[in-house]
Structure formats: C-alpha cells, structure tokens
Amino acid sequence: MTLTGNKQLKLYLRIGLAYLSLWLFINLVTQTATFLPRAVNEIWKAAYLVALNFLFFEFTLPRLSRKKILRSFFLIVLTIFLYSYILYAWRALGIAVHIYTSYKTYTNVSDGVSHEFGDGIFSILFFAVIRHIYNYTKLKQTAQQLRIEKQEAELNYLRSQTNPHFLFNTLNNIYSLARDKSDLAPESILRLSKILRFMLYETSGAYIAVEQELKIISDYIALEQLRYDDSLRINFNYDIEDMKQALPPLLLIPLVENAFKHGVSETRHQPFVDIHLSIKNRQLMFGVKNSSEQFSEASQPAAQAGVKENIGLSNLRRQLELLYTDYHLSAQQGDAVFTTTLKINLASHV
C-alpha cells in the first residue's frame, strides 16, 4: 500500500474508533446490565464497518460515473445492499465463533439484512460526514500553507530586488568619490563593508530588533554624508519605548535611501533630510522629509497631483501588503519638499 493509502486507512481507523465510542456510550447509558457483551458486539461490528466504508469511499465511489447519475445511484444502493448481506453474514460468523452475543432473533435472512441495512446506512453517513470535514479542513490547511509559501517567495523576491538596488546606489556614491580622488573613498569603502556584513549575517531571518534597523540607517546616513560638505543638514531622531521590538529587516531603509537619491542629490541649494522614528504601544510612525528641486508654477500642480513611485517605494508598499493588515504609506511632493510617512500597527502582522 502506498504512503497516501496508509494515511487514508489510518483516517478510517480513527473514524471507526469515533463510531465505536459513540455506540459504546449509547450502550453504557441504555444497556448498563449487558454493557460488556454488547461492547464486544460493537467492536466486532465496527471492525467490519471500517473495512466496508474504506472500500466504499476509496474504491466504489471513485469508479462511478457522474454523467450517468441514475446508473450510479442504482449501483450505490446495490452496493449497500451487498454490504448489508455481508454484514449479516459477519454477525452470523461472530455468533458461530462465540464472539458475538445475539440479543435479537430474525425470522429469515431478509429480515436480518433489512435490519443490518439501517446500520450500514448510518455508518456510511457517519463516515461520510467525518471524512468530508477532515478533507475540507486538510484542504484549507494546504491552501493556507501554499498562500504562506507564495507570500514568503514574493517577499524574498522583493528583498532580492531591494538589496542590490540599495547596494548599486551606494556603489555609485563610492564611485563618485573615487573619480574625484577623494581622501574619503577608503572610509566610504570601510563603511560599505560594515553594511554588507550586516546585510549578510543579520538580515537573513524574518525579524531583527529595532536597534539593529537604527544602526543600519545610521551607517547609511554616515556613508551618504561623506559625499557632501557642511551644507547638507541632517536631523535623525527617534523615540522608541522598546529597542528590542521586532521588525522585518531593512523595512525602513528604502525611505531613507529615497530621500538621498531622489532628493538631496538633486537639490542645489540648502539640501536637508529630516528623519523621525517613533514606536509606542506597537504603533510605528516613520517620517522622512527631504529637500527637492523647486518646481516652476507650470509644473507644480502636476507634481502635487500625484507622485510616481520608484522601485524602492513600490517594493516597500508591496512588502507592507504582505506583512501587515493595518498600515499607511504616503508620499507627497510639496514646495521644494518631499515627504514620506509610514504608519504601521505592528500588532497587525500577518
């Protein structure tokens, strides 16, 4: 018998045990004086009914055609009558070998088969209901598992896009320093190696502590600062009640990266980045505000009408959809200021 067949047989044995327990309880309540011999009778009958239902559901029903309903119905009834005859014979065998105690005498075979037919029908209905509930629950669990695996695969794919995108932008920064033969190039490479080490060894799991996310943000800001002179104003502050709270790794860095790549790097006058992180009562609030080029009066209304999201923001939005049920991510282009706001109810993790 195959592995699947073994699992199915074990299912029918468990259902048979439940069926037996039901009748033992009924006999215990209604037939206390003769409970022990009746219990032996039920065990003898249950052994046959397990085999009957296993054959009926696993071999008989699958071979019937759904297109020929009347023919299939006739065959089902005929099969049940056949099983009832065998059940009557099984009872007679039990009596013959002194295992089954007879409490009812039938005048003829037809009378006995008719009585056993009712028991057969009840057992088939009992097995059918339990089997259906089991299969339905198993199907839901399988579907849920497939959904989780699909989400995990998509999350891994999104992160595999985000990490190279992040590294590509960082390498571009180092390239610009190296091209200008800046003395800061070696320091920038050293900082990048720290970031790489963190990404390789600390972000492989599903979660990291908030303090680790803050560290990677601080290292990235320090790396970006090497490209600019004192004209760049950076304000990074946070208010966190528990630094050990769990966050998905590198969840916040795309907003910080976006502020430098698409904001500060394109600002010619008074560039700035303001970053604030607050986590209280499992409510995360992350705001990033950065300078951006002044829009002309002709282009400003169109810019304010909608913000075209780059790969970092679009990937982040999709990750949030997969990770949380209660969140809000907004991006607004104002008058020479670009603002992104992220709010997450950390307790709403899927």
KEKE-3310 file (N, C-alpha, C; in steps of 0.2 Angstrom, whole numbers, plus 5000, padded with zeros to 4 digits):
npx = (5004:5002:5010:5001:4989:4991:4989:4976:4970:4973:4965:4952:4952:4953:4941:4933:4935:4930:4916:4914:4916:4905:4894:4897:4895:4882:4877:4881:4874:4861:4860:4865:4866:4869:4881:4895:4895:4888:4897:4907:4901:4899:4912:4916:4907:4911:4924:4921:4913:4923:4931:4921:4917:4929:4932:4920:4921:4934:4936:4924:4915:4924:4924:4912:4902:4899:4892:4882:4870:4858:4861:4873:4867:4859:4869:4875:4866:4864:4876:4877:4866:4873:4884:4876:4871:4883:4887:4877:4881:4893:4889:4883:4894:4901:4893:4894:4907:4907:4909:4901:4886:4870:4856:4844:4832:4831:4817:4820:4832:4831:4824:4834:4844:4838:4838:4851:4854:4850:4859:4871:4868:4868:4881:4888:4884:4889:4903:4905:4902:4912:4923:4922:4923:4936:4943:4940:4945:4958:4961:4959:4970:4981:4979:4981:4994:5001:4998:5005:5018:5019:5018:5030:5039:5037:5040:5054:5058:5056:5064:5076:5077:5077:5089:5101:5097:5099:5113:5118:5116:5123:5136:5138:5139:5151:5159:5158:5166:5178:5181:5183:5195:5195:5199:5191:5186:5192:5187:5173:5172:5175:5165:5154:5158:5154:5141:5138:5142:5132:5121:5123:5124:5115:5102:5095:5085:5067:5064:5072:5079:5073:5084:5094:5090:5090:5104:5109:5103:5109:5122:5121:5117:5129:5138:5132:5134:5147:5149:5145:5147:5147:5136:5125:5111:5107:5095:5092:5082:5074:5061:5058:5050:5054:5068:5071:5060:5053:5056:5053:5068:5077:5066:5064:5074:5072:5065:5074:5085:5078:5076:5089:5094:5084:5081:5091:5102:5098:5096:5101:5102:5104:5102:5093:5089:5076:5073:5062:5058:5046:5040:5027:5017:5016:5013:5020:5028:5035:5043:5050:5058:5063:5074:5070:5070:5065:5049:5043:5029:5021:5023:5021:5008:5005:5015:5011:4999:5001:5012:5025:5030:5046:5056:5060:5051:5039:5042:5043:5029:5023:5028:5023:5010:5010:5015:5008:4992:4986:4991:4999:5005:5012:5016:5021:5023:5029:5031:5046:5049:5050:5040:5038:5028:5026:5015:5013:5003:5011:5006:4997:5003:5004)
npy = (4994:5011:5027:5037:5029:5022:5033:5036:5024:5025:5036:5031:5021:5029:5036:5025:5022:5033:5031:5018:5022:5031:5022:5013:5022:5025:5012:5010:5020:5016:5002:4996:4984:4974:4978:4974:4962:4968:4978:4971:4965:4977:4981:4970:4972:4985:4983:4977:4987:4998:4992:4991:5004:5010:5003:5007:5021:5023:5015:5010:5022:5031:5025:5027:5034:5052:5057:5048:5048:5041:5028:5027:5029:5018:5008:5012:5010:4996:4991:4995:4986:4974:4975:4975:4962:4956:4961:4955:4942:4943:4945:4933:4925:4929:4925:4911:4908:4912:4925:4935:4941:4936:4946:4948:4939:4934:4931:4927:4928:4939:4948:4950:4956:4967:4974:4976:4983:4996:4999:4999:5010:5021:5020:5023:5036:5042:5040:5047:5061:5064:5061:5071:5083:5081:5081:5094:5102:5099:5103:5116:5119:5116:5125:5137:5135:5135:5148:5155:5151:5156:5170:5171:5168:5178:5189:5187:5188:5202:5207:5203:5211:5224:5224:5223:5234:5244:5242:5245:5259:5264:5260:5268:5280:5279:5277:5290:5297:5291:5294:5307:5307:5307:5309:5303:5291:5278:5277:5277:5265:5256:5259:5254:5240:5237:5238:5229:5217:5217:5215:5203:5194:5197:5200:5189:5182:5182:5193:5207:5216:5232:5241:5236:5239:5253:5255:5251:5261:5272:5270:5270:5284:5290:5286:5292:5305:5307:5311:5324:5342:5353:5359:5351:5347:5336:5328:5316:5308:5298:5290:5278:5265:5252:5245:5232:5228:5219:5220:5218:5215:5228:5236:5250:5256:5259:5271:5281:5280:5284:5297:5303:5299:5303:5316:5324:5323:5329:5342:5359:5370:5372:5359:5346:5333:5326:5315:5305:5293:5284:5273:5267:5259:5248:5255:5261:5275:5283:5295:5304:5318:5328:5339:5345:5349:5365:5367:5374:5386:5381:5368:5363:5361:5348:5340:5340:5333:5320:5307:5299:5283:5276:5261:5257:5263:5257:5243:5243:5246:5235:5225:5229:5226:5212:5209:5216:5220:5232:5247:5262:5271:5285:5297:5313:5327:5343:5361:5362:5352:5335:5323:5308:5297:5284:5273:5260:5247:5237:5226:5220:5211:5199)
npz = (5000:4996:5002:5003:5003:5016:5025:5022:5026:5040:5043:5042:5052:5063:5062:5063:5076:5083:5079:5085:5099:5100:5100:5110:5121:5120:5123:5136:5143:5140:5141:5153:5161:5152:5147:5144:5135:5125:5121:5116:5105:5098:5095:5087:5076:5072:5067:5055:5048:5047:5037:5027:5024:5020:5008:5001:5000:4995:4984:4978:4976:4968:4956:4950:4937:4935:4925:4922:4931:4936:4934:4942:4955:4957:4957:4969:4978:4977:4980:4994:4998:4996:5004:5016:5017:5018:5030:5038:5037:5043:5056:5059:5058:5069:5079:5077:5081:5094:5098:5095:5104:5103:5103:5097:5087:5071:5059:5046:5033:5025:5034:5043:5035:5031:5044:5046:5036:5039:5049:5041:5032:5042:5046:5035:5032:5044:5042:5030:5034:5043:5036:5026:5033:5038:5026:5021:5030:5029:5016:5017:5026:5018:5007:5014:5018:5006:5002:5012:5008:4996:4998:5006:4996:4987:4995:4998:4985:4983:4992:4987:4976:4982:4990:4980:4973:4983:4986:4974:4972:4983:4979:4968:4974:4981:4969:4964:4973:4972:4959:4959:4966:4980:4997:5006:5000:5004:5017:5015:5008:5019:5027:5019:5019:5032:5031:5022:5029:5039:5031:5026:5037:5047:5042:5037:5044:5048:5056:5064:5078:5083:5086:5078:5066:5067:5068:5055:5047:5053:5049:5035:5033:5038:5028:5017:5020:5018:5005:5004:5008:5022:5020:5019:5029:5041:5051:5062:5072:5086:5095:5105:5114:5117:5112:5108:5101:5087:5070:5052:5043:5036:5032:5034:5027:5013:5012:5018:5009:4998:5000:4999:4987:4977:4982:4990:4982:4971:4974:4974:4982:4999:5004:5014:5026:5036:5048:5057:5069:5078:5090:5099:5110:5101:5089:5075:5069:5055:5048:5034:5028:5015:5005:4989:4972:4967:4960:4945:4942:4932:4932:4945:4950:4943:4948:4962:4960:4959:4964:4957:4960:4964:4961:4974:4983:4978:4980:4993:4997:4992:5000:5013:5011:5011:5023:5034:5040:5044:5040:5033:5020:5013:5001:4997:4987:4990:4990:4985:4994:4999:5006:5015:5023:5035:5043:5054:5062:5072:5078:5069:5061:5049)
capx = (5000:5006:5010:4994:4984:4992:4986:4969:4967:4973:4959:4946:4953:4951:4934:4930:4936:4925:4910:4913:4915:4898:4889:4899:4892:4874:4875:4883:4868:4854:4860:4870:4866:4873:4886:4901:4894:4886:4903:4911:4897:4900:4919:4915:4903:4915:4929:4918:4911:4929:4933:4916:4917:4936:4931:4915:4923:4940:4936:4917:4913:4928:4924:4906:4902:4895:4887:4876:4868:4853:4865:4877:4863:4857:4875:4877:4861:4865:4882:4875:4863:4878:4887:4872:4871:4890:4887:4873:4885:4898:4886:4882:4901:4903:4889:4896:4913:4905:4912:4895:4881:4864:4850:4838:4832:4827:4813:4823:4838:4829:4823:4841:4848:4835:4840:4858:4855:4850:4866:4876:4867:4870:4889:4891:4883:4894:4910:4905:4902:4918:4928:4921:4925:4943:4946:4939:4950:4965:4961:4960:4977:4985:4978:4984:5001:5003:4997:5011:5024:5019:5020:5037:5043:5037:5044:5061:5060:5056:5070:5082:5077:5079:5096:5105:5096:5102:5120:5120:5116:5129:5142:5138:5142:5159:5162:5159:5171:5184:5183:5186:5201:5193:5203:5186:5185:5194:5182:5167:5173:5175:5158:5151:5159:5151:5134:5137:5142:5126:5116:5124:5123:5109:5095:5093:5079:5061:5064:5078:5077:5073:5090:5098:5087:5093:5111:5110:5101:5114:5128:5120:5117:5136:5141:5130:5137:5154:5148:5143:5150:5144:5129:5119:5109:5103:5092:5089:5080:5069:5058:5056:5049:5057:5073:5071:5054:5054:5054:5056:5074:5078:5060:5063:5079:5071:5063:5080:5088:5075:5077:5096:5095:5080:5080:5097:5107:5096:5095:5107:5103:5101:5099:5092:5085:5074:5071:5060:5055:5043:5037:5024:5011:5016:5012:5026:5027:5042:5043:5056:5056:5069:5073:5069:5071:5059:5045:5040:5022:5018:5024:5020:5001:5005:5019:5007:4993:5002:5019:5027:5034:5052:5056:5061:5044:5034:5043:5041:5022:5021:5030:5019:5004:5011:5017:5003:4985:4985:4997:4998:5011:5010:5022:5019:5028:5027:5035:5053:5050:5046:5038:5035:5026:5024:5012:5011:5002:5015:5002:4993:5007:5000)
capy = (5000:5017:5031:5040:5024:5021:5039:5036:5019:5027:5040:5027:5018:5034:5037:5019:5022:5038:5027:5014:5026:5033:5016:5011:5027:5024:5006:5012:5023:5012:4994:4995:4977:4969:4983:4971:4958:4972:4981:4966:4966:4984:4980:4965:4976:4991:4980:4976:4994:5001:4989:4992:5011:5011:5000:5010:5028:5024:5011:5010:5029:5034:5022:5028:5040:5057:5058:5043:5048:5036:5021:5027:5029:5011:5004:5013:5006:4989:4990:4995:4980:4969:4976:4973:4955:4953:4962:4950:4936:4944:4944:4926:4922:4931:4921:4904:4908:4914:4931:4940:4938:4938:4949:4948:4933:4936:4925:4925:4931:4946:4952:4952:4960:4974:4977:4977:4989:5003:5001:5001:5017:5026:5021:5027:5044:5045:5041:5052:5067:5065:5061:5077:5088:5081:5083:5101:5105:5097:5107:5123:5120:5115:5131:5142:5134:5137:5155:5157:5149:5161:5176:5171:5168:5185:5194:5185:5191:5209:5209:5202:5217:5229:5224:5225:5241:5248:5242:5249:5266:5265:5259:5274:5286:5277:5278:5297:5299:5288:5298:5314:5305:5310:5305:5299:5285:5272:5277:5275:5258:5253:5259:5249:5233:5236:5237:5222:5212:5217:5213:5196:5190:5200:5201:5183:5180:5186:5199:5210:5221:5239:5244:5234:5243:5260:5255:5251:5268:5277:5268:5273:5291:5292:5284:5297:5312:5308:5314:5331:5346:5355:5362:5346:5347:5330:5328:5310:5307:5293:5290:5271:5263:5246:5244:5225:5226:5215:5222:5214:5218:5233:5238:5257:5259:5262:5278:5285:5279:5288:5304:5305:5298:5307:5322:5328:5323:5333:5349:5363:5375:5371:5352:5344:5327:5326:5308:5304:5287:5284:5267:5267:5254:5244:5259:5264:5281:5284:5301:5306:5324:5330:5344:5343:5355:5369:5367:5380:5387:5377:5361:5362:5357:5342:5337:5339:5329:5313:5305:5292:5279:5272:5254:5256:5264:5252:5237:5243:5246:5228:5221:5230:5222:5205:5208:5219:5222:5239:5252:5268:5274:5291:5301:5320:5332:5350:5366:5361:5347:5329:5320:5301:5295:5277:5271:5253:5244:5231:5220:5218:5207:5193)
capz = (5000:4996:5008:5004:5006:5023:5028:5022:5031:5047:5044:5043:5058:5068:5062:5066:5084:5085:5078:5091:5105:5101:5102:5117:5126:5120:5126:5143:5146:5139:5142:5158:5163:5147:5143:5142:5129:5119:5119:5112:5099:5094:5092:5081:5070:5070:5063:5048:5046:5045:5030:5022:5022:5017:5001:4998:4998:4992:4978:4974:4973:4963:4949:4947:4933:4937:4920:4922:4938:4938:4935:4948:4961:4957:4959:4976:4983:4976:4984:5001:5000:4996:5011:5022:5017:5021:5037:5042:5037:5048:5063:5060:5059:5076:5084:5077:5084:5101:5099:5095:5108:5099:5108:5093:5083:5064:5056:5040:5031:5023:5040:5046:5031:5032:5050:5045:5031:5043:5052:5036:5030:5047:5047:5029:5033:5049:5039:5025:5037:5047:5031:5022:5037:5038:5019:5020:5035:5026:5010:5019:5028:5012:5004:5019:5018:4999:5002:5016:5005:4990:5001:5008:4990:4985:5000:4996:4978:4984:4996:4982:4972:4986:4992:4975:4972:4988:4985:4967:4973:4987:4975:4964:4979:4981:4963:4963:4977:4969:4952:4961:4970:4987:5003:5009:4997:5008:5023:5012:5007:5025:5030:5015:5021:5038:5029:5019:5034:5042:5027:5025:5043:5052:5039:5034:5047:5047:5060:5068:5083:5081:5087:5073:5060:5068:5066:5048:5045:5055:5045:5028:5033:5038:5021:5012:5022:5015:4998:5004:5013:5028:5018:5020:5036:5043:5058:5063:5079:5087:5102:5105:5121:5117:5107:5106:5097:5081:5063:5046:5041:5030:5030:5034:5024:5007:5013:5019:5003:4993:5002:4997:4979:4973:4985:4992:4977:4965:4977:4973:4987:5006:5005:5020:5027:5042:5049:5064:5070:5084:5091:5106:5110:5095:5084:5072:5064:5052:5044:5031:5024:5012:5000:4982:4967:4966:4954:4942:4943:4927:4933:4952:4951:4941:4953:4968:4959:4960:4965:4953:4965:4961:4963:4981:4986:4976:4983:5000:4998:4991:5006:5018:5009:5013:5030:5039:5038:5046:5039:5029:5017:5009:4998:4995:4984:4991:4988:4986:5000:4998:5012:5015:5030:5036:5049:5055:5068:5072:5081:5064:5057:5046)
cpx = (5004:5006:5003:4989:4985:4988:4979:4966:4968:4967:4953:4946:4951:4944:4930:4930:4931:4918:4909:4912:4908:4893:4891:4895:4885:4873:4876:4877:4862:4854:4866:4871:4870:4878:4892:4900:4892:4892:4907:4907:4899:4907:4919:4912:4908:4921:4927:4917:4917:4931:4928:4916:4924:4935:4926:4918:4930:4941:4930:4915:4917:4927:4917:4906:4897:4890:4881:4874:4863:4857:4870:4873:4861:4863:4876:4872:4862:4871:4881:4871:4868:4882:4883:4872:4878:4890:4883:4877:4890:4896:4885:4889:4903:4899:4892:4902:4913:4909:4906:4889:4874:4858:4844:4838:4828:4824:4816:4829:4836:4827:4829:4845:4845:4837:4847:4859:4854:4856:4871:4875:4870:4878:4891:4890:4888:4901:4910:4905:4909:4924:4928:4924:4933:4946:4945:4944:4957:4966:4963:4967:4982:4985:4982:4992:5004:5003:5003:5017:5025:5021:5027:5041:5043:5041:5052:5063:5060:5062:5076:5082:5080:5086:5101:5104:5099:5110:5122:5121:5122:5136:5143:5141:5149:5162:5163:5165:5178:5186:5186:5192:5200:5197:5197:5184:5186:5189:5175:5167:5172:5168:5153:5152:5155:5143:5133:5137:5135:5121:5116:5122:5118:5102:5093:5086:5073:5061:5071:5075:5077:5080:5095:5096:5090:5100:5112:5108:5106:5120:5127:5120:5125:5139:5139:5133:5144:5154:5147:5147:5146:5137:5123:5118:5105:5101:5089:5088:5074:5067:5055:5056:5053:5062:5073:5065:5057:5052:5057:5063:5074:5071:5060:5069:5077:5068:5069:5084:5085:5076:5084:5096:5091:5078:5086:5101:5105:5094:5101:5108:5100:5098:5098:5088:5083:5071:5068:5056:5052:5039:5034:5018:5010:5013:5018:5024:5034:5040:5049:5054:5063:5068:5073:5069:5064:5056:5043:5033:5018:5018:5022:5013:5002:5009:5015:5001:4995:5010:5021:5032:5040:5051:5057:5054:5039:5035:5041:5033:5020:5023:5026:5012:5004:5012:5012:4996:4983:4991:4995:5004:5009:5017:5019:5024:5025:5031:5042:5054:5046:5046:5035:5034:5024:5021:5011:5009:5005:5011:4998:4997:5003:5003)
cpy = (5006:5021:5035:5035:5022:5027:5038:5030:5021:5032:5036:5023:5023:5036:5031:5019:5027:5034:5022:5017:5029:5028:5013:5016:5026:5017:5007:5015:5019:5005:4993:4988:4973:4973:4979:4967:4963:4976:4977:4965:4972:4984:4976:4969:4981:4989:4979:4983:4998:4999:4991:4999:5013:5008:5004:5017:5028:5020:5011:5017:5032:5031:5023:5034:5045:5059:5054:5043:5043:5029:5021:5026:5022:5007:5006:5009:4999:4987:4990:4989:4974:4969:4974:4966:4952:4955:4957:4944:4937:4943:4937:4922:4923:4926:4914:4903:4910:4920:4936:4937:4941:4940:4949:4942:4935:4930:4923:4929:4939:4951:4954:4957:4967:4978:4980:4983:4996:5004:5003:5008:5022:5026:5024:5034:5046:5045:5046:5059:5069:5065:5068:5083:5088:5083:5091:5105:5105:5102:5114:5124:5120:5122:5137:5141:5136:5145:5158:5156:5154:5167:5176:5171:5175:5190:5193:5189:5199:5211:5208:5208:5223:5230:5226:5232:5246:5248:5246:5256:5268:5265:5265:5280:5285:5279:5286:5300:5297:5292:5304:5313:5308:5306:5301:5293:5279:5272:5275:5268:5254:5253:5254:5242:5232:5234:5231:5216:5211:5214:5205:5191:5192:5200:5195:5180:5184:5192:5201:5215:5228:5243:5242:5238:5251:5260:5255:5258:5273:5276:5271:5280:5293:5291:5290:5304:5313:5312:5322:5335:5348:5358:5358:5346:5340:5330:5321:5308:5301:5293:5283:5268:5256:5244:5237:5223:5223:5219:5218:5218:5223:5236:5246:5260:5262:5269:5283:5285:5284:5295:5307:5304:5302:5314:5326:5329:5327:5340:5353:5368:5372:5364:5350:5337:5327:5319:5307:5297:5286:5277:5267:5263:5250:5248:5262:5270:5283:5290:5303:5312:5326:5335:5341:5349:5358:5368:5373:5380:5382:5370:5359:5358:5350:5337:5335:5334:5322:5312:5299:5289:5275:5265:5253:5257:5259:5245:5237:5243:5238:5223:5222:5227:5215:5204:5211:5220:5229:5243:5257:5270:5279:5294:5308:5324:5339:5355:5365:5356:5341:5325:5313:5300:5288:5276:5264:5251:5237:5225:5217:5214:5201:5187)
cpz = (5000:5002:5009:5006:5013:5027:5028:5026:5038:5048:5046:5049:5064:5068:5065:5073:5086:5085:5084:5097:5106:5103:5108:5122:5126:5124:5134:5146:5146:5141:5147:5160:5159:5143:5140:5136:5123:5117:5114:5105:5094:5091:5086:5075:5067:5065:5055:5045:5043:5038:5025:5020:5018:5009:4998:4996:4994:4985:4974:4971:4968:4956:4946:4943:4935:4931:4920:4929:4940:4939:4941:4954:4962:4960:4966:4980:4982:4980:4991:5003:5000:5002:5017:5022:5020:5028:5041:5042:5042:5055:5064:5061:5067:5081:5083:5081:5092:5103:5100:5099:5104:5104:5104:5088:5076:5062:5050:5038:5029:5028:5043:5042:5031:5038:5049:5040:5034:5046:5047:5033:5035:5047:5041:5029:5038:5046:5034:5028:5040:5041:5027:5027:5038:5032:5018:5024:5032:5020:5012:5022:5023:5008:5008:5018:5011:4999:5006:5012:4999:4992:5003:5002:4987:4989:4999:4990:4979:4987:4991:4977:4976:4988:4986:4973:4977:4987:4979:4969:4978:4984:4970:4968:4979:4975:4962:4967:4974:4963:4954:4966:4977:4992:5007:5006:5001:5014:5021:5011:5013:5028:5026:5017:5027:5036:5026:5024:5037:5038:5026:5031:5048:5049:5036:5037:5045:5050:5063:5073:5080:5081:5081:5066:5061:5066:5059:5045:5047:5050:5038:5028:5034:5032:5017:5014:5019:5009:4998:5009:5019:5026:5019:5027:5036:5050:5058:5071:5080:5094:5102:5112:5122:5111:5104:5102:5090:5075:5058:5044:5035:5028:5030:5029:5017:5007:5014:5013:4998:4994:4999:4989:4975:4976:4985:4986:4971:4968:4976:4978:4994:5006:5012:5020:5034:5043:5056:5064:5077:5085:5098:5105:5104:5089:5081:5068:5062:5047:5041:5027:5021:5007:4993:4978:4967:4960:4951:4943:4938:4929:4940:4953:4949:4946:4959:4967:4960:4960:4961:4958:4961:4963:4971:4985:4984:4979:4990:5001:4997:4998:5012:5017:5012:5020:5035:5036:5040:5045:5034:5026:5012:5007:4995:4993:4986:4988:4990:4992:4998:5004:5011:5022:5030:5043:5049:5062:5068:5075:5075:5059:5055:5049)
residu = (MET:THR:LEU:THR:GLY:ASN:LYS:GLN:LEU:LYS:LEU:TYR:LEU:ARG:ILE:GLY:LEU:ALA:TYR:LEU:SER:LEU:TRP:LEU:PHE:ILE:ASN:LEU:VAL:THR:GLN:THR:ALA:THR:PHE:LEU:PRO:ARG:ALA:VAL:ASN:GLU:ILE:TRP:LYS:ALA:ALA:TYR:LEU:VAL:ALA:LEU:ASN:PHE:LEU:PHE:PHE:GLU:PHE:THR:LEU:PRO:ARG:LEU:SER:ARG:LYS:LYS:ILE:LEU:ARG:SER:PHE:PHE:LEU:ILE:VAL:LEU:THR:ILE:PHE:LEU:TYR:SER:TYR:ILE:LEU:TYR:ALA:TRP:ARG:ALA:LEU:GLY:ILE:ALA:VAL:HIS:ILE:TYR:THR:SER:TYR:LYS:THR:TYR:THR:ASN:VAL:SER:ASP:GLY:VAL:SER:HIS:GLU:PHE:GLY:ASP:GLY:ILE:PHE:SER:ILE:LEU:PHE:PHE:ALA:VAL:ILE:ARG:HIS:ILE:TYR:ASN:TYR:THR:LYS:LEU:LYS:GLN:THR:ALA:GLN:GLN:LEU:ARG:ILE:GLU:LYS:GLN:GLU:ALA:GLU:LEU:ASN:TYR:LEU:ARG:SER:GLN:THR:ASN:PRO:HIS:PHE:LEU:PHE:ASN:THR:LEU:ASN:ASN:ILE:TYR:SER:LEU:ALA:ARG:ASP:LYS:SER:ASP:LEU:ALA:PRO:GLU:SER:ILE:LEU:ARG:LEU:SER:LYS:ILE:LEU:ARG:PHE:MET:LEU:TYR:GLU:THR:SER:GLY:ALA:TYR:ILE:ALA:VAL:GLU:GLN:GLU:LEU:LYS:ILE:ILE:SER:ASP:TYR:ILE:ALA:LEU:GLU:GLN:LEU:ARG:TYR:ASP:ASP:SER:LEU:ARG:ILE:ASN:PHE:ASN:TYR:ASP:ILE:GLU:ASP:MET:LYS:GLN:ALA:LEU:PRO:PRO:LEU:LEU:LEU:ILE:PRO:LEU:VAL:GLU:ASN:ALA:PHE:LYS:HIS:GLY:VAL:SER:GLU:THR:ARG:HIS:GLN:PRO:PHE:VAL:ASP:ILE:HIS:LEU:SER:ILE:LYS:ASN:ARG:GLN:LEU:MET:PHE:GLY:VAL:LYS:ASN:SER:SER:GLU:GLN:PHE:SER:GLU:ALA:SER:GLN:PRO:ALA:ALA:GLN:ALA:GLY:VAL:LYS:GLU:ASN:ILE:GLY:LEU:SER:ASN:LEU:ARG:ARG:GLN:LEU:GLU:LEU:LEU:TYR:THR:ASP:TYR:HIS:LEU:SER:ALA:GLN:GLN:GLY:ASP:ALA:VAL:PHE:THR:THR:THR:LEU:LYS:ILE:ASN:LEU:ALA:SER:HIS:VAL)
# end
